[in-house]
Amino acid sequence: MTLPTHQALLIILVSAIATFLTRALPFFLFPPHKKTPTFILYLGKVLPFATIGMLLVYCLKDVSILTWSYGLPEAISLLAITAVHLWKRNILLSVGGGTLLYMFLVQVIF
Amino acid sequence: MNLKSLKKAFPYTIPVLLGYLFLGSAFGILLSSKGYGPLWALIMSVTMYAGSGQFVAIGFLTSPFDLINAFVVTLMVNLRHLFYGLSLLERFKAAGKKRFYMMFSLTDETYSLLCGIKAPKEVDKHQFYCSIGFLDHIYWIISCVLGNIIGSTIPFNAKGIDFVMTALFMVIFLDQWKDSKTHIPQFVGIGISVLCLLLIGAENFLLPAMSLILICSGILKRRLEAKLA
């Protein structure tokens, strides 16, 4: 089913507001003209490192390691990315090469 | 934003371009299969600009009208964004009115680029950050609309191309690894997330993981603060 136009627009508006809120809330809670609490400043330094790790796990959350293909395509590709990136440190090469390898693995090998 | 900052930002955004072409067109195809045409794809990608958020919104658009449910579920789905804002408070501080667009455009991918790269010296850093968000936004809009129009006619076997985002986050992770004096926050992020994933399952692990990461960061404050300065 599809909703009537005005209802669909309202749904999109509300979803857009909710999305913006999750992105903007920290900036509204701690505005530039006020002194940010030191604990929040500390979080600002530590969270980027922890969050990228969390995001990586989030991307891999649906990989099943107990059933075929045991997460092997993901593991092989991530190892290859690590090796290539430590060697050349070229983002495009690492990301592009890693993705092509993964596509090859899931389409042809596994 | 000006042409110079857009040009400087462009090379960094190419992985996101590739990823969005895939994710955005997947969204466009799904939306069109539910009876919503390109204009809807345009409106949603311009105003919401959120991958998982927009996929979830297709559900709201195809079930009985319920605004409160749409609001609450979207908040929950995007809760991880709170961490992005907290991470970037200082960086966005002096950006003036541009801040609002920079907040709006903080997707997973834009956030990870902002975490992983430093603005080149020749350009104003706020212009540069803003340009990255803007370019990513444009890629997203084009991909969603294009997918909606021509998506299902593409003959190319794209299976596995969504891995491009995972690859991007992995590379940012490695760059951070090399640039930081301590790796404890990275272990905390990965370790707690894996633990929560195993204990709670893929559906609901993110909120507990975020809470535990905050608690652990608090406990480790004295140890980490000096090393992170």
Interface residues (C-beta under 8 A of the other chain):
Chain A: M1 T2 L3 Q7 A8 L9 L10 I11 I12 L13 V14 S15 A16 I17 A18 T19 F20 L21 T22 R23 A24 L25 P26 F27 F30 P32 T36 F39 I40 L41 Y42 L43 G44 K45 V46 L47 P48 F49 A50 T51 I52 G53 M54 L55 L56 V57 Y58 C59 L60 K61 D62 P73 E74 S77 L78 I81 T82 H85 L86 R89 I91 L92 S94 V95 G96 G98 T99 Y102 M103 L105 V106 Q107
Chain B: P11 Y12 I14 P15 L18 K34 G35 Y36 W40 I43 M44 T47 M48 Y49 A50 G53 Q54 V56 A57 F60 L61 T62 S63 F65 L67 A70 F71 V72 T74 L75 N78 L79 R80 H81 L82 F83 Y84 G85 L86 S87 L88 L89 E90 F92 K93 A94 R99 F100 M103 F104 L106 D108 Y111 S112 C115 G116 N157 A158 K159 G160 I161 F163 V164 M165 T166 A167 L168 F169 M170 V171 I172 F173 L174 D175 Q176 S180 P185 Q186 F187 V188 G189 I190 I192 S193 V194 L197 A202 F205 L206 A209 M210 I213 L214 S217 G218 L220 K221 L224 E225 L228 A229
